[in-house]
Amino acid sequence: MKRGKLVPEARIDLHGMTLDQAHPALTRFILGAQSSGKRLVLVITGKGKMGEDNFLVSRQRGVLKRQVPHWLQMSPLSQAVQQVSPAHIRHGGDGALYVYLRRQR
């Protein structure tokens, strides 16, 4: 995995979803990918936008980018996830994550 020999076997694009839509979609995707024997998946969150002058607006940008890593560390996903790392630029760069899944027992 460290040498980049694996290519993502599946991907989910959460960009444009709300938190209420994205969390169950991510959970279904990760657990389904693990049960089908996939080892590496791509989770696209979007980069979010750079802050603007308006403090209230800039604070709420990039919410999925910040929230998805926390979801991946919480149960039930933590039992399926082995490692999370930033994606290569060709797979979305800052707006995506590689999620390495544990083998199902």
Residue pairs with C-beta under 8 A, 6 or more apart in sequence:
1 40
1 83
1 100
4 88
6 39
6 40
7 40
8 40
8 41
8 42
8 91
8 98
9 33
9 38
9 39
9 40
9 41
10 29
10 33
10 38
10 41
10 42
11 41
11 42
11 43
11 44
12 25
12 26
12 29
12 41
12 42
12 43
12 44
13 44
14 22
14 25
14 26
14 43
14 44
14 45
14 46
14 64
14 68
15 44
15 45
15 46
15 64
15 95
16 46
17 25
17 64
19 63
19 64
19 67
22 64
22 67
22 68
23 71
26 43
26 68
26 71
26 72
26 77
27 71
27 76
27 77
29 41
29 43
30 41
30 72
30 77
30 80
30 81
30 99
30 101
31 76
31 77
31 80
33 41
33 101
34 80
34 101
34 102
34 104
35 104
37 103
37 104
38 101
39 100
39 101
39 103
40 98
40 99
40 100
40 101
41 98
41 99
41 101
42 87
42 91
42 92
42 96
42 97
42 98
42 99
43 68
43 96
43 97
43 99
44 92
44 95
44 96
45 64
45 65
45 68
45 95
45 96
45 97
46 62
46 64
46 65
46 95
47 62
47 65
47 93
47 94
47 95
48 61
48 62
48 63
48 64
48 65
48 66
48 95
49 61
49 62
50 58
50 61
51 58
51 59
51 61
52 58
65 94
65 95
68 97
69 84
69 97
71 77
72 78
72 81
72 84
72 97
72 99
73 81
79 102
80 101
80 102
81 99
81 100
81 101
81 102
82 100
82 101
82 102
83 99
83 100
84 97
84 98
84 99
84 100
85 97
85 98
85 100
86 93
86 94
86 96
86 97
86 98
87 93
87 95
87 96
87 97
87 98
91 98
